[in-house]
Amino acid sequence: MSPSLASYDASAPIFIDANIFLFHAFDDDKFGGTATAFLARVENQEVEALTSSLVIDEVLFKILVQEAAAHLPKPTIWNIKRAMRDAAFAKKIYVPVLEYKLTSRAWRFWD
């Protein structure tokens, strides 16, 4: 992420790709603070931004996979898919997805 993100001030809207949301969601050591601050500027209408439903889907999917991986000894995509067939497991790993989707400031400007 460019250091200029903190000072972005164009008159045209900026497209927010998944990486900004993911840096925010996972509190990335290097870029998490910058991403969170940028999303706050968007929320405060200091910056006009847009994204797509595909980006949102990607972000929520990656949060889901990250959570599933934390609960499996060998977190391959096939093992995650297999484990998701168990309703209790699926319900457990959807918790962070729903939490991020419903409570994160990243989505407040999307509504």
Backbone as ProteinMPNN parsed JSONL, in Angstrom:
{"seq_chain_A": "MSPSLASYDASAPIFIDANIFLFHAFDDDKFGGTATAFLARVENQEVEALTSSLVIDEVLFKILVQEAAAHLPKPTIWNIKRAMRDAAFAKKIYVPVLEYKLTSRAWRFWD", "coords_chain_A": {"N_chain_A": [[0.848, -1.163, 0.0], [0.546, 2.173, -0.803], [2.207, 4.926, 0.751], [0.926, 7.264, 0.221], [-1.768, 6.869, 0.444], [-2.781, 7.725, 2.851], [-2.925, 10.417, 2.457], [-4.662, 10.752, 0.378], [-6.639, 12.634, -1.779], [-8.388, 13.137, -3.951], [-10.685, 14.461, -6.374], [-12.314, 12.705, -7.677], [-14.084, 9.607, -7.104], [-12.582, 6.87, -5.288], [-11.726, 3.505, -5.946], [-12.144, 0.868, -3.762], [-10.339, -1.892, -3.187], [-10.131, -5.386, -2.267], [-7.844, -5.727, -0.652], [-7.512, -3.484, 1.07], [-9.676, -3.718, 2.852], [-9.025, -6.22, 3.913], [-6.513, -5.789, 5.132], [-7.423, -4.144, 7.131], [-9.342, -5.836, 8.435], [-7.774, -7.997, 9.362], [-6.016, -6.697, 10.908], [-3.424, -5.987, 9.98], [0.08, -5.921, 10.517], [1.796, -4.15, 9.152], [0.203, -2.564, 7.356], [-2.312, -2.275, 8.474], [-3.122, -0.142, 10.225], [-3.037, 2.1, 8.524], [-4.932, 1.339, 6.601], [-7.248, 1.17, 8.191], [-7.448, 3.823, 9.07], [-7.859, 5.062, 6.605], [-10.332, 3.952, 5.828], [-11.886, 5.047, 7.827], [-11.792, 7.731, 7.073], [-13.265, 7.547, 4.742], [-15.727, 6.747, 5.789], [-16.331, 9.037, 7.242], [-16.902, 10.713, 5.236], [-14.891, 12.17, 4.046], [-13.467, 11.311, 1.969], [-14.513, 10.159, -1.141], [-15.641, 7.008, -1.982], [-15.859, 3.764, -3.546], [-16.867, 0.356, -3.973], [-17.174, -3.117, -4.855], [-19.651, -5.749, -5.042], [-18.382, -8.134, -5.483], [-15.832, -7.721, -4.398], [-16.526, -7.457, -1.698], [-17.552, -10.011, -1.246], [-15.2, -11.515, -1.633], [-13.609, -10.597, 0.52], [-15.124, -11.397, 2.781], [-15.117, -14.152, 2.346], [-12.384, -14.729, 2.645], [-12.021, -14.116, 5.318], [-13.618, -16.102, 6.42], [-12.213, -18.436, 5.577], [-9.787, -18.022, 6.911], [-10.628, -18.197, 9.588], [-11.623, -20.832, 9.637], [-9.273, -22.236, 9.096], [-7.92, -21.857, 11.454], [-9.069, -23.698, 13.092], [-8.541, -26.202, 12.201], [-6.359, -29.033, 11.884], [-4.933, -29.5, 9.54], [-5.186, -27.23, 7.346], [-6.246, -27.237, 4.484], [-7.877, -26.186, 1.441], [-9.607, -28.16, 0.635], [-9.989, -29.654, 2.962], [-11.2, -27.723, 4.519], [-13.592, -27.296, 3.088], [-14.717, -29.836, 3.401], [-15.003, -29.961, 6.186], [-16.847, -27.945, 6.525], [-19.238, -29.097, 5.939], [-20.261, -30.028, 8.235], [-22.658, -28.829, 10.298], [-22.393, -27.585, 12.833], [-19.686, -26.894, 12.919], [-19.571, -25.154, 10.706], [-21.307, -23.125, 11.573], [-19.845, -22.157, 13.745], [-17.501, -21.128, 12.524], [-18.514, -19.119, 10.969], [-19.055, -17.027, 12.637], [-17.001, -14.904, 13.009], [-17.143, -13.819, 10.442], [-19.765, -12.841, 10.193], [-19.665, -11.051, 12.306], [-17.721, -9.194, 11.435], [-18.95, -8.302, 9.125], [-21.324, -7.164, 10.111], [-20.597, -5.383, 12.167], [-18.264, -3.975, 11.647], [-16.556, -0.949, 10.962], [-15.748, -0.759, 8.412], [-17.777, -1.418, 6.664], [-19.776, 0.433, 6.988], [-20.086, 2.63, 5.315], [-21.036, 1.461, 3.108], [-23.734, 0.794, 3.156]], "CA_chain_A": [[0.0, 0.0, 0.0], [1.316, 3.391, -0.925], [2.054, 5.862, 1.863], [0.069, 8.37, -0.186], [-3.156, 6.566, 0.764], [-3.15, 8.56, 3.982], [-3.175, 11.789, 2.017], [-5.473, 10.73, -0.839], [-7.584, 13.747, -1.748], [-8.805, 13.421, -5.322], [-12.093, 14.828, -6.502], [-13.026, 11.532, -8.179], [-14.127, 8.503, -6.129], [-11.538, 5.858, -5.366], [-12.222, 2.138, -5.813], [-11.497, 0.142, -2.671], [-10.199, -3.31, -3.479], [-10.182, -6.263, -1.097], [-6.684, -5.642, 0.235], [-7.726, -2.465, 2.104], [-10.549, -4.331, 3.857], [-8.32, -7.33, 4.567], [-5.534, -5.198, 6.055], [-8.224, -3.678, 8.269], [-9.961, -6.973, 9.128], [-6.761, -8.822, 10.017], [-5.14, -5.783, 11.649], [-2.091, -6.225, 9.436], [1.121, -5.173, 11.226], [2.388, -3.086, 8.344], [-0.752, -1.681, 6.691], [-3.611, -2.246, 9.149], [-3.436, 1.198, 10.722], [-3.296, 2.963, 7.37], [-6.203, 0.919, 6.012], [-8.308, 1.563, 9.115], [-7.564, 5.29, 9.01], [-8.454, 5.412, 5.32], [-11.752, 3.606, 5.893], [-12.521, 6.055, 8.693], [-11.964, 8.928, 6.24], [-14.386, 7.261, 3.84], [-16.92, 6.775, 6.621], [-16.575, 10.437, 7.614], [-17.171, 11.394, 3.967], [-13.761, 13.013, 3.646], [-13.046, 10.715, 0.708], [-15.591, 9.417, -1.783], [-15.123, 5.7, -2.381], [-16.805, 2.73, -3.93], [-16.326, -0.99, -4.094], [-18.13, -3.977, -5.565], [-20.112, -6.909, -4.289], [-17.348, -9.164, -5.64], [-14.806, -7.418, -3.396], [-17.086, -7.796, -0.389], [-17.588, -11.476, -1.205], [-13.826, -11.989, -1.453], [-13.173, -10.282, 1.88], [-15.821, -12.27, 3.723], [-14.623, -15.515, 2.118], [-11.041, -14.862, 3.24], [-12.203, -14.153, 6.77], [-14.137, -17.44, 6.678], [-11.121, -19.402, 5.416], [-8.836, -17.782, 8.006], [-11.206, -18.755, 10.814], [-11.656, -22.29, 9.496], [-7.895, -22.721, 9.193], [-7.521, -21.827, 12.862], [-9.709, -24.805, 13.797], [-8.222, -27.478, 11.566], [-4.937, -29.37, 11.964], [-4.353, -29.373, 8.203], [-6.187, -26.356, 6.734], [-6.285, -27.097, 3.03], [-9.215, -25.792, 1.005], [-10.446, -29.366, 0.606], [-10.354, -29.979, 4.346], [-12.151, -26.699, 4.955], [-14.878, -27.625, 2.453], [-15.219, -31.049, 4.035], [-15.406, -29.613, 7.548], [-18.011, -27.058, 6.453], [-20.447, -29.923, 5.831], [-20.748, -30.166, 9.601], [-23.384, -27.59, 10.604], [-21.833, -26.946, 14.04], [-18.418, -26.278, 12.517], [-19.889, -24.022, 9.832], [-21.867, -22.056, 12.408], [-18.758, -21.61, 14.554], [-16.545, -20.325, 11.757], [-19.191, -17.959, 10.389], [-19.17, -15.972, 13.638], [-16.202, -13.722, 12.683], [-17.623, -13.246, 9.182], [-20.947, -12.042, 10.518], [-19.227, -9.95, 13.167], [-17.073, -8.178, 10.602], [-19.952, -7.771, 8.198], [-22.349, -6.393, 10.802], [-20.139, -4.387, 13.134], [-17.05, -3.274, 11.269], [-16.706, 0.369, 10.349], [-15.42, -0.886, 6.994], [-18.981, -1.562, 5.841], [-20.787, 1.45, 7.302], [-20.322, 3.515, 4.182], [-21.581, 0.671, 1.996], [-25.196, 0.713, 3.251]], "C_chain_A": [[0.895, 1.228, 0.0], [1.126, 4.29, 0.292], [1.129, 7.023, 1.504], [-1.409, 8.093, 0.076], [-3.647, 7.452, 1.906], [-3.492, 9.987, 3.559], [-4.021, 11.855, 0.75], [-6.551, 11.797, -0.741], [-8.026, 14.12, -3.161], [-10.287, 13.761, -5.346], [-12.932, 13.654, -7.006], [-13.046, 10.443, -7.11], [-12.977, 7.525, -6.363], [-12.182, 4.487, -5.175], [-11.439, 1.447, -4.711], [-11.514, -1.333, -3.005], [-10.111, -4.092, -2.168], [-9.016, -6.052, -0.136], [-6.872, -4.608, 1.345], [-8.586, -3.046, 3.226], [-9.839, -5.444, 4.618], [-7.24, -6.824, 5.513], [-6.243, -4.718, 7.314], [-8.739, -4.861, 9.088], [-8.956, -7.786, 9.931], [-5.76, -7.986, 10.804], [-3.678, -6.027, 11.284], [-1.057, -5.331, 10.121], [1.628, -3.972, 10.439], [1.359, -2.078, 7.832], [-2.099, -1.544, 7.393], [-4.029, -0.864, 9.619], [-3.793, 2.158, 9.601], [-4.641, 2.625, 6.745], [-7.374, 1.348, 6.885], [-8.53, 3.063, 9.079], [-8.219, 5.732, 7.701], [-9.949, 5.11, 5.316], [-12.519, 4.565, 6.796], [-12.746, 7.35, 7.91], [-13.114, 8.752, 5.261], [-15.699, 7.362, 4.618], [-17.309, 8.207, 6.99], [-16.824, 11.334, 6.405], [-16.103, 12.427, 3.605], [-13.232, 12.571, 2.292], [-14.25, 9.975, 0.14], [-15.018, 8.117, -2.335], [-16.253, 4.792, -2.812], [-16.077, 1.411, -4.0], [-17.356, -1.82, -4.84], [-18.559, -5.125, -4.673], [-19.105, -8.061, -4.388], [-16.228, -8.959, -4.62], [-15.304, -7.821, -2.015], [-17.133, -9.31, -0.21], [-16.196, -12.044, -0.95], [-13.339, -11.768, -0.028], [-13.827, -11.229, 2.884], [-15.385, -13.72, 3.577], [-13.255, -15.699, 2.773], [-11.097, -14.856, 4.762], [-12.692, -15.545, 7.179], [-13.026, -18.485, 6.618], [-10.103, -19.256, 6.55], [-9.349, -18.396, 9.304], [-11.233, -20.276, 10.763], [-10.261, -22.875, 9.681], [-7.416, -22.767, 10.644], [-8.072, -23.018, 13.646], [-9.38, -26.175, 13.223], [-6.725, -27.77, 11.649], [-4.225, -29.232, 10.618], [-5.336, -28.552, 7.353], [-6.041, -26.163, 5.222], [-7.713, -26.695, 2.632], [-10.15, -26.993, 0.978], [-10.88, -29.761, 2.006], [-11.352, -28.966, 4.903], [-13.533, -26.996, 4.37], [-15.519, -28.839, 3.117], [-15.75, -30.726, 5.437], [-16.673, -28.757, 7.565], [-19.323, -27.834, 6.29], [-21.076, -30.162, 7.204], [-21.363, -28.831, 10.024], [-22.803, -26.858, 11.819], [-20.52, -26.24, 13.718], [-18.683, -25.035, 11.676], [-20.418, -22.847, 10.641], [-20.774, -21.362, 13.215], [-17.842, -20.702, 13.725], [-17.188, -19.141, 11.042], [-19.283, -16.793, 11.365], [-18.309, -14.755, 13.294], [-16.633, -13.041, 11.378], [-18.804, -12.327, 9.456], [-20.581, -10.839, 11.378], [-18.592, -8.831, 12.343], [-18.085, -7.508, 9.684], [-20.915, -6.822, 8.911], [-21.816, -5.263, 11.668], [-18.944, -3.567, 12.683], [-17.348, -1.938, 10.621], [-16.397, 0.304, 8.856], [-16.664, -0.921, 6.122], [-19.965, -0.438, 6.04], [-21.066, 2.371, 6.134], [-21.004, 2.791, 3.033], [-23.108, 0.702, 1.991], [-25.897, 1.813, 2.501]], "O_chain_A": [[1.885, 1.292, 0.73], [0.016, 4.408, 0.811], [0.605, 7.693, 2.394], [-2.23, 9.0, -0.058], [-4.802, 7.877, 1.916], [-4.261, 10.674, 4.231], [-4.09, 12.905, 0.111], [-7.287, 11.865, 0.243], [-8.033, 15.297, -3.519], [-11.04, 13.39, -4.445], [-14.142, 13.621, -6.78], [-12.126, 10.36, -6.297], [-12.475, 7.377, -7.477], [-13.076, 4.325, -4.344], [-10.208, 1.443, -4.726], [-12.575, -1.95, -3.094], [-10.027, -3.503, -1.09], [-9.187, -6.186, 1.076], [-6.426, -4.842, 2.468], [-8.269, -2.887, 4.405], [-10.026, -5.594, 5.825], [-7.069, -7.382, 6.597], [-5.73, -4.867, 8.423], [-8.585, -4.88, 10.309], [-9.246, -8.215, 11.047], [-4.768, -8.511, 11.309], [-2.824, -6.242, 12.145], [-1.281, -4.132, 10.288], [1.862, -2.904, 11.005], [1.605, -0.873, 7.867], [-2.945, -0.77, 6.947], [-5.178, -0.464, 9.427], [-4.739, 2.937, 9.717], [-5.407, 3.523, 6.396], [-8.383, 1.837, 6.376], [-9.67, 3.526, 9.059], [-9.031, 6.658, 7.685], [-10.745, 5.926, 4.851], [-13.687, 4.856, 6.539], [-13.782, 7.996, 8.07], [-13.851, 9.698, 4.984], [-16.658, 7.983, 4.16], [-18.493, 8.538, 7.041], [-16.94, 12.553, 6.533], [-16.384, 13.426, 2.943], [-12.626, 13.355, 1.561], [-14.931, 9.247, 0.861], [-14.029, 8.127, -3.068], [-17.422, 5.01, -2.497], [-14.85, 1.352, -4.075], [-18.309, -1.276, -5.397], [-17.908, -5.432, -3.675], [-18.999, -8.872, -3.468], [-15.733, -9.927, -4.042], [-14.578, -8.458, -1.251], [-16.794, -9.826, 0.855], [-16.036, -12.956, -0.139], [-12.725, -12.655, 0.565], [-13.148, -11.796, 3.739], [-15.291, -14.443, 4.569], [-13.005, -16.732, 3.394], [-10.298, -15.527, 5.416], [-12.228, -16.099, 8.176], [-12.913, -19.325, 7.511], [-9.616, -20.252, 7.083], [-8.594, -19.039, 10.033], [-10.899, -20.935, 11.747], [-10.094, -23.896, 10.348], [-6.604, -23.617, 11.01], [-7.595, -23.314, 14.741], [-9.881, -27.192, 13.703], [-5.909, -26.86, 11.502], [-3.044, -28.886, 10.571], [-6.221, -29.12, 6.711], [-5.75, -25.064, 4.75], [-8.645, -26.857, 3.42], [-11.341, -26.866, 1.261], [-12.026, -30.161, 2.21], [-12.245, -29.324, 5.671], [-14.532, -26.95, 5.087], [-16.725, -28.857, 3.362], [-16.83, -31.18, 5.815], [-17.472, -28.833, 8.499], [-20.402, -27.273, 6.486], [-22.266, -30.457, 7.315], [-20.666, -27.819, 10.098], [-22.733, -25.629, 11.819], [-20.271, -25.128, 14.184], [-18.087, -23.984, 11.909], [-20.02, -21.704, 10.417], [-20.772, -20.139, 13.355], [-17.455, -19.627, 14.182], [-16.484, -18.254, 10.56], [-19.566, -15.67, 10.947], [-18.838, -13.644, 13.284], [-16.499, -11.826, 11.235], [-18.834, -11.181, 9.006], [-21.121, -9.747, 11.201], [-18.9, -7.656, 12.542], [-18.065, -6.292, 9.499], [-21.279, -5.784, 8.36], [-22.519, -4.276, 11.885], [-18.643, -2.544, 13.298], [-18.281, -1.813, 9.828], [-16.75, 1.22, 8.113], [-16.621, -0.501, 4.966], [-20.939, -0.365, 5.291], [-22.191, 2.848, 5.985], [-21.493, 3.422, 2.095], [-23.716, 0.641, 0.922], [-27.126, 1.869, 2.494]]}, "name": "protein", "num_of_chains": 1, "seq": "MSPSLASYDASAPIFIDANIFLFHAFDDDKFGGTATAFLARVENQEVEALTSSLVIDEVLFKILVQEAAAHLPKPTIWNIKRAMRDAAFAKKIYVPVLEYKLTSRAWRFWD"}
